[in-house]
Amino acid sequence: MADQHLPDLIKAGKRTKKPAIKREFKLDPAFLSLGKGRRFFIKTHGCQANEADSEMIAGLLIMCGFTQVDILEDADFVIINTCAIRENAENKVYGEIGRLKDLKRSHKNVKLIMAGCMMQEESVVDRILKTFKHVDIVIGTHNIDKLPEMIASLDENHAQRIEVESGEGEVIEHIPVARSHRYKAWVNIIYGCDEFCTYCVVPYTRGKERSRQLDAIVDEVRNLAIEGYQEVTLLGQNVNAYGQDLGDAKVTFAELLRRLHELPIPRIRFTTSHPKDFSKELVDVLALGGNLMPYIHLPVQSGSNRILKAMNRKYTREQYLELVDYIYQKIPTVSLTTDIIVGFPQETENDFQETLSLVEEARFEGAYTFVYSPRPNTPAARLYDDVTQDEKKARLYRLNEVVNAGYKTGNVRFLDSIVDVLIEGKSKTDPNHFSGYTPNQKIVNLVAEESDLGRILPVKITKAMTWSLKGEIVR
């Protein structure tokens, strides 16, 4: 019989005042040769937190002797790290699981591991149990460190293993990481979310907000600088809530950035911010500049106070715009981007017009825009939705026209200027063409040399398009 520990979203949504358990990762020596002669492939869906989780999964397996491969068909273990934020993302994963059944027929020894946020949902695991019996292991977001143990159990018992924890979560330090990029690194600073926006499943899939110790983060970034990394992005579902759960008023996100500002790492970024926790002190620290990049992603979701209240966003349109004004006052060169949902249940044309006007007032230089997608067990999924799909799509189209104008305006302001660009990508079709990002997170395409990879170089911007810039390195 399959070994099963199934998810429970109701339990996952409960919160206590107990501090998060913090512990050090230790690998059982019995697993050090678990992967000898075996290969794995990882496919990652979703956000940067999922990408960071995949790097930990890879680090764990490499520590156990596995070899990572880039071609799915070359792998003995295929790992799909999933995203639950929208229905379309889940449907893609279901299609992928179905296609992998054919791979398992032709490669009988291949094992399939499903991981990530989708696996925290009862409906998903129930569907796997009923329909996708070829899945060998199901693991959630809280117990990545248990993967070697689960693989060893699969080797011994040859039975489907489902192990999903639905508690508030822990903070586990020093899980090994196999970083996917040589010049840029993700660094988790806070896990989970306590905001409970009515449309969002993340508080249920990721647990409560729990911060890492400040010194541990500073040490990690310092070591990355020593290793030659050029850029670090600090991660959290609500990154600027960092420290609020630690019981020390001096440990804040602003203080963490002050400490990192002193380190010899060229670039510090962070994502994702919640406007209600974006303090003026934080803005003042970002205004110090240096390695603190002039780019802020600040999700607003809607420009209507009525809809913001229904979303449980805990701020008003006026408060958001007041914060934006302060950011522009203190950091005039900043680029702001955002997230926006259209077609939230009972959104009227007037509500939507307020969103359009906020986009223009805030002068966003980009946005991730989405049609509302109901998620299981969230409060918004129980609301009466009188906005038709055709109207939702029409509003998204109209919104994107305004957003795209902001993209173009944000790019044009750099035309003919010289900006620093981290050269990080190489064209697969032309060995002379490379790409990189400016401090304001603008992508630049340019001609460069192999030796330029990983360097931050001055680049003159010669052409500004809606989605990207072209430039020439100033030698």
VMD Tcl script that draws the C-alpha trace (Angstrom):
set ca {
  {0.00 0.00 0.00}
  {1.22 3.51 -0.83}
  {2.85 5.50 1.95}
  {0.68 8.60 2.26}
  {0.78 11.81 4.28}
  {-1.84 13.97 2.59}
  {-2.24 17.78 2.52}
  {-4.83 19.65 4.60}
  {-5.50 23.24 3.47}
  {-7.66 24.07 6.50}
  {-4.83 23.10 8.81}
  {-2.39 24.96 6.55}
  {-4.41 28.17 6.97}
  {-4.24 28.19 10.77}
  {-1.77 30.43 12.57}
  {-0.36 30.34 16.10}
  {1.89 32.74 17.97}
  {4.55 30.10 18.46}
  {7.92 31.09 16.98}
  {8.96 29.08 13.96}
  {11.22 26.10 14.62}
  {14.74 26.80 13.37}
  {17.16 23.97 12.76}
  {20.31 23.07 10.86}
  {20.14 20.67 7.95}
  {22.11 17.46 8.39}
  {22.25 14.75 5.76}
  {22.15 11.18 7.01}
  {25.52 9.68 5.92}
  {23.61 6.63 4.68}
  {22.34 8.78 1.78}
  {25.73 10.03 0.55}
  {25.91 7.36 -2.16}
  {22.15 7.21 -2.83}
  {22.50 8.72 -6.29}
  {25.66 7.02 -7.46}
  {25.32 6.37 -11.18}
  {21.89 8.05 -11.33}
  {20.81 11.28 -13.04}
  {18.04 13.81 -12.43}
  {16.24 16.52 -14.39}
  {14.25 19.42 -12.86}
  {11.50 21.46 -14.53}
  {10.44 24.53 -12.57}
  {7.12 26.35 -12.87}
  {6.22 29.63 -11.19}
  {7.97 32.29 -9.18}
  {11.49 32.95 -7.94}
  {10.70 31.11 -4.69}
  {10.11 27.97 -6.76}
  {13.37 28.54 -8.61}
  {15.18 28.81 -5.28}
  {13.46 25.61 -4.09}
  {14.63 23.81 -7.24}
  {18.19 24.92 -6.52}
  {17.87 23.35 -3.06}
  {16.44 20.14 -4.51}
  {19.37 20.00 -6.94}
  {21.86 20.73 -4.16}
  {20.45 17.93 -2.03}
  {20.55 15.38 -4.82}
  {24.07 16.34 -5.88}
  {25.19 15.94 -2.26}
  {23.68 12.44 -2.42}
  {25.76 11.59 -5.50}
  {23.23 12.25 -8.25}
  {24.22 14.01 -11.49}
  {22.03 16.78 -12.91}
  {21.21 16.65 -16.63}
  {19.61 19.16 -18.99}
  {17.73 16.68 -21.18}
  {14.64 15.07 -19.69}
  {15.08 11.80 -21.57}
  {18.58 11.34 -20.07}
  {17.28 11.32 -16.50}
  {16.52 8.50 -14.09}
  {14.50 10.90 -11.91}
  {12.28 13.63 -13.37}
  {11.24 16.32 -10.89}
  {8.45 18.78 -11.68}
  {8.37 21.73 -9.27}
  {4.87 23.20 -9.54}
  {3.04 26.52 -9.11}
  {-0.50 26.92 -7.75}
  {-0.99 30.65 -8.20}
  {-3.37 30.37 -11.21}
  {-5.57 27.77 -12.82}
  {-3.70 27.95 -16.15}
  {-0.45 27.08 -14.40}
  {-2.05 24.01 -12.84}
  {-3.57 22.87 -16.14}
  {-0.13 23.01 -17.77}
  {1.24 20.76 -15.04}
  {-1.58 18.25 -15.45}
  {-0.81 18.09 -19.16}
  {2.85 17.57 -18.38}
  {2.11 14.71 -15.96}
  {0.00 13.04 -18.64}
  {2.76 13.29 -21.25}
  {5.31 11.88 -18.82}
  {3.28 8.67 -18.65}
  {4.50 7.90 -22.18}
  {8.10 8.55 -21.08}
  {7.71 6.05 -18.25}
  {6.35 3.45 -20.67}
  {9.43 3.74 -22.89}
  {11.90 4.26 -20.01}
  {10.59 1.83 -17.41}
  {13.14 2.73 -14.72}
  {12.39 6.46 -14.77}
  {10.89 7.81 -11.53}
  {8.58 10.86 -11.47}
  {8.64 13.29 -8.52}
  {6.04 16.04 -8.15}
  {6.99 18.93 -5.85}
  {5.97 22.48 -5.00}
  {2.86 24.52 -4.24}
  {0.32 22.48 -6.21}
  {1.16 19.46 -4.09}
  {-0.07 21.32 -0.98}
  {-3.66 21.16 -2.32}
  {-5.95 18.24 -1.44}
  {-7.67 18.33 -4.84}
  {-4.36 17.98 -6.66}
  {-3.10 15.06 -4.59}
  {-6.51 13.38 -4.84}
  {-6.31 13.65 -8.64}
  {-2.81 12.16 -8.61}
  {-4.04 9.24 -6.50}
  {-6.96 8.57 -8.83}
  {-5.61 9.45 -12.27}
  {-1.82 9.70 -12.24}
  {-0.68 6.50 -10.57}
  {2.60 6.70 -12.49}
  {3.75 9.51 -10.15}
  {6.24 7.93 -7.74}
  {6.82 10.65 -5.13}
  {4.77 13.69 -4.08}
  {6.50 16.24 -1.85}
  {5.33 19.68 -0.71}
  {7.05 22.98 0.04}
  {7.85 22.35 3.72}
  {9.87 19.13 3.60}
  {12.29 19.39 0.70}
  {15.04 18.22 3.07}
  {13.28 14.83 3.36}
  {13.62 14.03 -0.35}
  {16.68 11.73 0.01}
  {14.81 9.71 2.64}
  {11.79 9.42 0.33}
  {13.90 8.26 -2.61}
  {15.56 5.66 -0.39}
  {12.11 4.46 0.70}
  {10.99 4.24 -2.93}
  {14.07 2.17 -3.77}
  {13.22 -0.24 -0.97}
  {9.43 -0.51 -1.22}
  {8.68 0.42 -4.85}
  {5.44 2.04 -3.64}
  {4.07 5.50 -4.39}
  {5.17 7.87 -1.63}
  {3.11 10.98 -0.76}
  {4.57 13.13 1.97}
  {3.05 16.62 2.26}
  {3.22 18.63 5.48}
  {0.52 21.25 6.13}
  {1.83 23.00 9.24}
  {3.13 26.52 9.69}
  {6.61 25.53 8.53}
  {10.16 25.71 9.82}
  {13.34 27.59 8.98}
  {16.01 25.10 7.94}
  {19.49 26.55 7.49}
  {22.27 25.24 5.27}
  {20.32 23.01 2.92}
  {22.85 22.64 0.08}
  {22.16 24.74 -3.01}
  {23.19 24.09 -6.62}
  {22.83 27.58 -8.07}
  {21.53 27.71 -11.62}
  {23.32 30.96 -12.47}
  {26.99 31.79 -12.17}
  {26.65 35.54 -11.62}
  {23.24 36.00 -9.95}
  {21.92 34.29 -6.82}
  {18.61 33.95 -4.98}
  {18.74 34.33 -1.19}
  {15.67 33.48 0.88}
  {15.20 35.86 3.80}
  {11.61 35.10 4.88}
  {9.33 32.16 4.11}
  {5.53 32.00 4.01}
  {2.80 34.62 4.07}
  {0.27 35.83 6.65}
  {-1.57 38.34 4.47}
  {-4.44 36.08 3.31}
  {-5.44 38.12 0.28}
  {-8.80 36.64 -0.57}
  {-7.76 35.48 -4.06}
  {-4.46 33.88 -3.07}
  {-3.57 30.31 -2.11}
  {0.05 31.08 -1.11}
  {-0.57 31.40 2.68}
  {-1.94 27.86 2.54}
  {0.83 26.40 0.37}
  {3.81 28.20 1.94}
  {2.90 28.46 5.64}
  {3.23 31.38 7.99}
  {5.75 34.21 7.75}
  {9.02 33.09 9.31}
  {12.24 35.04 9.02}
  {15.80 33.80 8.92}
  {18.32 35.27 11.35}
  {19.83 38.51 10.10}
  {23.44 37.41 10.62}
  {22.84 34.19 8.66}
  {21.60 36.19 5.67}
  {24.49 38.66 5.83}
  {26.99 35.79 6.02}
  {25.41 34.10 3.00}
  {25.56 37.27 0.90}
  {29.13 37.95 2.04}
  {30.16 34.47 0.93}
  {28.45 34.95 -2.42}
  {30.46 38.13 -2.92}
  {33.67 36.22 -2.12}
  {32.65 33.58 -4.68}
  {32.35 36.27 -7.34}
  {28.60 36.69 -7.63}
  {27.61 40.07 -9.04}
  {23.97 40.21 -7.99}
  {21.80 38.87 -5.17}
  {18.00 38.93 -5.10}
  {16.45 38.66 -1.64}
  {13.32 36.51 -1.69}
  {10.11 36.32 0.29}
  {6.39 36.08 -0.39}
  {6.25 39.36 1.55}
  {9.90 40.33 1.62}
  {9.49 43.62 3.48}
  {7.72 41.89 6.38}
  {11.15 40.50 7.20}
  {11.90 40.47 10.92}
  {8.38 41.16 12.17}
  {8.12 37.65 13.62}
  {11.50 37.69 15.39}
  {10.46 39.78 18.39}
  {13.28 42.31 17.98}
  {12.26 45.79 16.87}
  {15.78 46.45 15.61}
  {15.64 43.59 13.09}
  {13.78 44.98 10.09}
  {14.07 44.73 6.33}
  {15.48 48.26 6.30}
  {18.19 47.25 8.79}
  {19.03 44.15 6.75}
  {19.49 46.31 3.64}
  {21.70 48.70 5.62}
  {23.94 45.78 6.52}
  {24.02 44.45 2.96}
  {24.71 47.94 1.61}
  {28.11 47.74 3.34}
  {29.12 44.47 1.64}
  {31.29 44.31 -1.50}
  {28.61 42.80 -3.70}
  {27.76 44.99 -6.70}
  {23.98 44.55 -6.81}
  {21.20 43.87 -4.31}
  {17.59 43.38 -5.41}
  {14.49 42.01 -3.67}
  {11.06 40.63 -4.44}
  {8.16 40.66 -3.71}
  {6.96 43.62 -1.66}
  {3.61 44.24 -0.02}
  {2.68 47.96 0.01}
  {1.35 47.86 3.58}
  {4.81 46.93 4.91}
  {6.83 49.25 2.69}
  {7.94 51.82 5.26}
  {9.39 55.27 4.67}
  {12.47 54.08 6.56}
  {12.88 51.38 3.92}
  {12.61 53.97 1.14}
  {15.23 56.12 2.90}
  {17.64 53.19 3.03}
  {17.09 52.37 -0.65}
  {17.86 56.02 -1.42}
  {21.44 55.36 -0.24}
  {21.98 53.83 -3.67}
  {25.30 52.09 -4.19}
  {24.58 48.38 -4.49}
  {20.87 48.89 -3.70}
  {19.32 48.92 -7.16}
  {16.81 51.63 -8.25}
  {14.13 49.12 -9.12}
  {11.06 48.24 -7.02}
  {8.33 45.73 -7.82}
  {5.32 46.88 -5.80}
  {2.12 44.87 -6.51}
  {-1.01 47.02 -6.32}
  {-3.54 44.49 -7.78}
  {-6.31 47.09 -8.25}
  {-6.84 50.84 -8.26}
  {-10.30 50.63 -6.69}
  {-10.69 50.92 -2.92}
  {-13.81 48.77 -3.07}
  {-11.94 45.97 -4.82}
  {-8.83 46.38 -2.66}
  {-11.03 45.87 0.41}
  {-12.65 42.80 -1.14}
  {-9.14 41.49 -1.85}
  {-8.09 42.11 1.78}
  {-5.07 44.10 0.64}
  {-5.03 46.30 3.79}
  {-4.26 49.61 2.08}
  {-6.18 52.14 0.03}
  {-5.53 53.63 -3.36}
  {-4.59 56.91 -1.66}
  {-2.09 55.22 0.67}
  {-0.49 53.40 -2.23}
  {-0.08 56.57 -4.28}
  {1.28 58.44 -1.25}
  {3.96 55.75 -0.91}
  {4.73 55.95 -4.64}
  {5.12 59.73 -4.41}
  {7.55 59.34 -1.52}
  {9.57 56.76 -3.47}
  {9.86 59.11 -6.47}
  {10.79 61.99 -4.16}
  {13.62 60.05 -2.51}
  {14.75 57.96 -5.53}
  {14.02 60.03 -8.66}
  {15.72 57.52 -10.97}
  {13.71 54.53 -9.75}
  {11.76 52.19 -12.01}
  {8.50 50.90 -10.54}
  {6.65 47.80 -11.74}
  {3.58 46.10 -10.36}
  {1.04 43.24 -10.48}
  {-2.60 43.84 -11.46}
  {-5.62 41.53 -11.49}
  {-8.60 42.40 -13.69}
  {-12.05 40.89 -13.50}
  {-12.10 40.26 -9.75}
  {-15.62 39.19 -8.74}
  {-18.08 42.11 -9.00}
  {-15.49 44.49 -10.46}
  {-17.42 47.23 -12.27}
  {-16.34 49.36 -15.21}
  {-15.84 52.22 -12.75}
  {-13.55 50.03 -10.60}
  {-11.56 49.16 -13.71}
  {-11.29 52.82 -14.74}
  {-9.80 53.54 -11.32}
  {-7.17 50.89 -12.01}
  {-6.32 52.47 -15.36}
  {-5.95 55.90 -13.81}
  {-3.74 54.57 -11.01}
  {-1.43 52.93 -13.57}
  {-0.94 56.29 -15.23}
  {-0.54 58.20 -11.95}
  {2.02 55.73 -10.61}
  {4.05 55.87 -13.87}
  {4.75 52.16 -13.85}
  {7.44 50.96 -16.25}
  {5.97 47.49 -16.49}
  {3.39 45.20 -14.95}
  {2.41 41.57 -14.70}
  {-1.27 41.60 -15.59}
  {-3.73 38.76 -15.10}
  {-7.37 37.86 -15.44}
  {-8.72 36.80 -12.04}
  {-8.41 33.05 -11.51}
  {-10.40 31.47 -8.63}
  {-8.26 29.27 -6.40}
  {-9.65 26.38 -4.32}
  {-10.60 27.15 -0.71}
  {-9.89 30.89 -0.97}
  {-12.60 33.37 0.17}
  {-12.80 35.02 -3.27}
  {-13.71 31.68 -4.88}
  {-16.99 31.81 -2.93}
  {-17.94 35.29 -4.20}
  {-20.59 35.75 -6.86}
  {-18.73 36.60 -10.06}
  {-20.83 38.62 -12.48}
  {-17.98 39.68 -14.79}
  {-18.09 37.66 -18.01}
  {-14.95 36.07 -19.45}
  {-15.29 38.22 -22.57}
  {-15.38 41.37 -20.42}
  {-12.38 40.20 -18.38}
  {-10.35 39.61 -21.53}
  {-11.40 42.98 -22.96}
  {-10.32 44.74 -19.77}
  {-6.98 42.93 -19.80}
  {-6.40 44.08 -23.38}
  {-7.24 47.69 -22.49}
  {-5.03 47.55 -19.40}
  {-2.10 46.15 -21.34}
  {-2.29 49.02 -23.82}
  {-1.73 51.48 -20.94}
  {0.92 49.28 -19.32}
  {2.83 48.88 -22.59}
  {2.93 52.64 -23.03}
  {4.59 52.80 -19.60}
  {7.08 50.11 -20.64}
  {8.06 52.18 -23.69}
  {8.28 55.47 -21.78}
  {10.45 53.79 -19.15}
  {12.83 52.52 -21.81}
  {12.99 55.70 -23.89}
  {14.30 57.70 -20.93}
  {17.57 55.77 -21.17}
  {18.12 56.44 -24.89}
  {21.60 57.86 -25.63}
  {22.67 57.48 -22.00}
  {25.47 55.27 -20.66}
  {24.33 52.67 -18.11}
  {26.00 49.78 -16.32}
  {24.93 46.39 -17.66}
  {25.60 43.00 -16.10}
  {26.40 40.80 -19.12}
  {24.77 37.49 -18.29}
  {23.21 35.81 -21.31}
  {24.47 34.59 -24.66}
  {22.41 34.10 -27.81}
  {21.90 30.47 -28.79}
  {21.90 31.38 -32.48}
  {24.56 34.12 -32.75}
  {27.83 33.78 -30.77}
  {28.41 37.54 -30.90}
  {25.10 38.60 -29.36}
  {24.61 38.82 -25.61}
  {22.11 40.30 -23.17}
  {22.18 41.79 -19.71}
  {20.32 43.99 -17.27}
  {20.71 47.58 -16.13}
  {20.33 48.68 -12.48}
  {16.70 49.54 -13.35}
  {16.09 45.94 -14.51}
  {15.95 46.86 -18.20}
  {17.10 44.14 -20.57}
  {19.76 45.23 -23.05}
  {20.78 43.31 -26.18}
  {24.28 43.98 -27.44}
  {27.38 42.66 -29.17}
  {29.97 41.41 -26.71}
  {32.72 38.86 -26.20}
  {32.79 35.60 -24.23}
  {35.17 37.22 -21.72}
  {32.52 39.87 -20.96}
  {30.16 37.33 -19.36}
  {29.69 38.04 -15.67}
  {31.09 41.56 -15.89}
  {29.30 44.85 -15.27}
  {30.24 47.12 -18.16}
  {29.30 50.63 -19.32}
  {26.91 50.47 -22.26}
  {25.57 53.28 -24.42}
  {21.87 52.79 -25.21}
  {21.35 53.21 -28.95}
  {17.75 52.09 -29.37}
  {14.72 51.92 -27.06}
  {11.84 49.58 -27.84}
  {8.77 48.64 -25.82}
  {10.24 45.49 -24.26}
  {14.00 45.94 -24.51}
  {16.96 48.19 -25.22}
  {19.86 47.91 -27.66}
  {23.29 49.14 -26.75}
  {27.02 49.23 -27.43}
  {29.71 48.54 -24.87}
  {31.90 51.57 -24.20}
  {35.43 50.17 -24.36}
}
mol new
graphics top color blue
foreach p $ca { graphics top sphere $p radius 0.5 }
foreach p [lrange $ca 0 end-1] q [lrange $ca 1 end] { graphics top cylinder $p $q radius 0.2 }
display resetview
